Each structure stands twice: as structure tokens, then as C-alpha cells.
Amino acid sequence: MNDSLVTGLRVVDSILPVGRGQRQLILGDRYTGKTSCFLSMILNSALLNLLGSIDGFGSKRLFGLYVGLNQSLNKLSKLVNVLWYVNWTTFIFSSHSTSCSLLTFLLPLLGVSIAERIRDIGFDSCICFDDLSKHSRSYRQINLLQQKLPSRDAFPSDVFNIHSSLLERVAYGIWIGTIRNARSTISSLPIIETINADISEYIATNVISITDGQYVLDKTLFNQSLRPAIDSSLSVSRVGSNAQCRFIKLTSAGIKNELTTLRNNSNNLNPIEHSRLIALNSIFFQHHYILSSVEETILLLKLYKNNILFNGINDIHRLINLLATDYLYLHYIVSLMKNKYSSQLYFLISGFLSRMNFVNAVLLISGIIIIIIIIVIIIIISGIIIFIIIFTITILYIIKHKNKLEEEMLLV
């Protein structure tokens, strides 16, 4: 696994990376932002696809598949509104809360089959099962109706085999075929809803043992407005660091342990440690669907590790906007780091910002060109319509005064 799956979330891309073809579980109570992690990844992938199509390089196109199990119509409508702008790379399969158990049980199999078809064509895909606890309950209902012997928590004895066979189909592409689709991948982000942050319940422990890591979302962090509310002490990514960018791997070394220690001892911190905790929380805080690039994450972490706590700038987005418009300030900030990677980091960040400015300029010029083309087309169509009207009036006038014209011709 050597291809990184960039999610647009700083806390994920830096200390809990995900690789393409990885199975990463998302655990958490209700309304803690589990689905938002998947949505952020899909939106960021659409942005990377756009950048790659404009400047001519980038990662392989990624398709997203959302498999909703017994979801409410309100949540589905919000989901469709968010993914409307990237609907050419996103598939949504969902069952309503009133759907039968058989449909809920078969829906993940349908989603995996579509993902395998995308892999065979030669593209990468990422599938989200929201959530597998409802899938296991539907399977329990089917087995109880068939009067099979129940096991722990009244679940069937083969529920582990059902989930393992489902998630084993999601892995790094080893399908032998043409060169185009020999390394296509299927990534998976299964979701499990916990009750009172109990990650030791039956289904949760089963899926944890199957997947390659898990993100545990904490309700306490969510209520403190630390979003995404990923608990760094319980979350782990076992194979994602193999696919992580070398720059961000060097930059984020030791950040996870430091963040975990500061959060666990938040009540017994001295002023310096408290300021470092505030700085880390500010770096990793992101609003809903506000994405961050790898270059921005590297720059912010380098500022933190060099004890440059934003020079009084508390708003991360204000800092990024300032760096995007003032390259002298960017060069000054990077020069303060004084290490052997300073020049490389400057060219990396400035290259990214120039790419973003180039994309904005291309979009602006494209909009102006489209408006000009529309105006020209309207003028041409108006001219054609005026010509047809004049020509029609002339023909009607000639037909109406045909006899008078013939008499005048005879007299002549």
C-alpha cells in the first residue's frame, strides 16, 4: 500500500493517515460527525480530481459510494444536497427506516459489487457502510424469523463471518488484468454507532478485529466544539503511515503522543503546556466541509513545532488567506524554521498556492469566455431571426402584389 487517501481533515492526514485500499472503521455515538468524515473525503477527492484535470497531474480518480442502512429521509436529503456538486463521482444507495430487513441486508452486497465493477474498469473507489450495526440487526431479524439458534446478544453465530466476507472484498487491488486496472483499489469506511461510547460491544469488537484501524469519535470533544471529534488516544491507523507523504510524516512525528498526553492531562497543565494544547486544538479544528490540503497541514505543523504559534493570529483560515496573497510573508514564516527543509517547504507551499491561484484564474477566465460565447450566440440567433422575419415579409409582399407587378411589367 503506497497510495495515500487524502481526506482534507488535518487530524487524519497528519497523525491518523489512510491509504487507498485500507479498511478504516469509524466508531462513535449518535450525532458526533461520523458521516461527515466520509463526506469530507469525497469532497476533497473531487477537488483533487479537478486540480489534476486542470494542471495535468494528480492521483487516480476516486469514486465514492455511500451505502445507507435504515436512514431517515431528513439525513438523506441533506446528504444529497451536499454531494450534489460531485454527483458525477458519487453513488448513493440507501434504505429507509421502514424498509424490510432483507433489503437492508442485501444493500451492502450491492454497493461492494458496484465498487468491484469500478475497480475492474481501472478507477479507485471508496465505500462507506452507514452503519454495520443496523446491518447486523437486520441479519438477526432474518435469522430469528427462520427460527435459527441465537448466539451472543441474540445475534446469529455467523455474524462475524458475514462482516468479514463483506469487508474482505474491499482491499488493495491485486486483480490480474491489464496494466490499466492492475492496481485499482477499493477503500472502505464502515461506520458503527455506539451507545454511551461503548466500543467493547459485540459488533464493534468484531469489526475492529477485521479492519485495519479505527477512528473513535468522542461525544465530550464534540460538545467542546473540537471537530472533528476524533479521540487520538483510542484511534489508530495500522497501515496508513506506509502510504503517507514523506514531508508530512517527518512533520507530524510525535504530534499524536503529545496531543494525547495534553488532552488526557488537561486539568493539570502549566501555562506553556496549556498554550500548546490550545495551539494543537486550533490546528486540528475544522468547520463542516472546510477542507485542508496536505501543504496547509505541513505548514501549520511546522509552525507549531518551531514554536511559531501564528504570531497572534488565532484564526487558521485568516493565516492561510494571508499566506495565499502575500508570498513575502510566506517566505518570512518559512525562513524562521531554520532547518534543511526550509527551502523545499517554501517551494512546496508556494507551488500549491500558485496552483490554487491558477485554478481560480482558470475558472474566472472560463466563466468570462462562457459569458462572451453566450452573448455572441444570442446576437447571431437574433440576427438570424431578424433576417427570417424580413425575408418572410418580403415574400408575403411579393405574393400579395403579384398581379400589379405583372401588369406593370406588361406595360413596360
ABEGO torsion letter per residue (X at the ends): XABBBBAGBAAAAAABBBBBGBBBBBBEBBGAGAAAAAAAAAAAAAAAAAAAAAAGBEBBBBBBBBBBBGBBAAAAAAAAAAAAAAAAABBBBBBBAABBAAAAAAAAAAAAAAAAAAAAAGBBBBBBBOBAAAAAAAAAAAAAAAGBBBBBGGBBAAAAAAAAAAAAABBBBABBBBAAAAABBBBBBBBBBBBGGBAABAAAAAAAAABAEBBBBBAAAAAAGBOBBBBAAABBBAAAAAABBAAAAAAABGAAAAAAAAAAAAABBBAAAAAAAAAAAAAABBBBGBBBBAAAAAAAAAAAAAGBBGGGBABAAAAAAAAAABAAAAAAAAAAAGBAAAAAAAAAAAAAAAAAAAAAAAAAAAAAAAAAAAAAAAAAAAAAAAAAAAAAAAAAAAAAAAAAAAAAAAAX
